[in-house]
Amino acid sequence: MTDNAHIRAVDPDVANLIDQEIQRQRDVLRLIPSENYASAAVLQATGSCLTNKYSEGYVGRRYYQGQDYIDGIEGLAIQRAKELFGAEHVNVQPYSGSPANLAVYLGLLNPGDGILSMSLPHGGHLTHGWKVTISGQYFNAVQYGVDKDSKRIDMDQVAAMAREHKPKLIICGASAYPRIIDFAAFAEIAKEVGAYLLADIAHISGLVAGGAHPSPVPYADVVSTTTHKTLRGPRGGMLMCKSKHAKAIDRGVFPGLQGGPHNHTTGALAIALKEALQPEFRDYAAQTVRNCQALADGLLTHDFDLVSGGTDNHLLLVDLSNKNISGKIAAKALEKAGIVCNANSVPFDTRKPFDPSGIRIGTPALTSRGMGPDEMHQLADWINSAINLPDDETALSEIARSVKALCDQFPAPGI
Ligand SMILES: *Cc1c(COP(=O)(O)O)cnc(C)c1O
């Protein structure tokens, strides 16, 4: 249980807002696929004295004194990540997923080098070379997408673009792609054209750790991830790579991009990795996917159009074009019904990114609460009702009351 007594004594305004956020996280169905519930142990480490310590450098090679225990903590995090993912080298210092990717570019590329990555509107991530970001402005990125019919990554297009553009780096990994990614096929293409392969598993690292999605670790030069999505740790980032890239990657993170590591996050990550090494975490990963498939089945019975027809992982992309409602209006109606997701572009979307045609929904947080297929079918019915009646405030608050009653049966972990 979170005790905000100290915060309340100093700053009742912030204490009240935190309390309200706790209540929100308890009372609604959180379907944003990048979100989760970290455990109480992870939250406690995040709020610990480790935040007070500076420790620029790496284990055994620090620039300041007083590192006996920090080295122990960072060493444990690295050792557990190696064990969990089978990685040759691990860097646990990236502040989050975006700086982790930037550190890879800094470590392996020169400004102006070519990148081949997945297009943002087809499910890729901003940091993979999209023009508004530093990754798109300092490097020459070209983008592959999904096939117009199957909505699956078009590996023929990836191969053709790799041969044509000869990128120095190929990136696979996505934020809104519901299917398995074929890391071996990407590695073969990268090898053929002499490119490095970066697999960004920010969304799916918990599924990979739990054996519910194939691992890129044997195939990719570098694997980047966040630590707070399906991996269920603190907000942070992590890089794994082949030993031959260890120096370049470590230098890319520090001193290339960052100063002192966030030791409170490293401590919390070490704990989350220990949790992910337990057999129950494999059950969690498998159940997250099963729940997502149950939710897909439920939505299909209500004639929802799922991008690619369904899912292999923790998320679904729903194209609402056939429902005569935009993603933004649907997401707002759902929020009034206690169901929180985000509007999302769908591949080949004809609407603008701020109010796109789809919504993105995922099951990592609900599965952490212990929900199963029965709850997913109930949820599909509620989603259908809310999207059919987006202006009916009474109907939406009626659903929100039922949602809260369901949430009360499945207490939110950690809070
Ligand atoms: C979430 C995400 C990131 C960025 O992570 P932040 O921690 O938000 O910076 C990077 N890549 C992918 C594929 C993601 O989904």
The ligand as a Gaussian input file, in Angstrom:
#p B3LYP/6-31G(d) Opt

LIG

0 1
 C        7.653000       3.046000     -26.092000
 C        8.630000       2.866000     -27.197000
 C        9.866000       3.539000     -27.213000
 C       10.170000       4.721000     -26.333000
 O       10.151000       4.533000     -25.024000
 P       10.084000       5.774000     -23.999000
 O       10.438000       5.113000     -22.736000
 O        8.697000       6.297000     -24.075000
 O       11.101000       6.776000     -24.431000
 C       10.788000       3.199000     -28.184000
 N       10.510000       2.260000     -29.112000
 C        9.318000       1.628000     -29.148000
 C        9.076000       0.609000     -30.210000
 C        8.336000       1.915000     -28.205000
 O        7.148000       1.311000     -28.279000

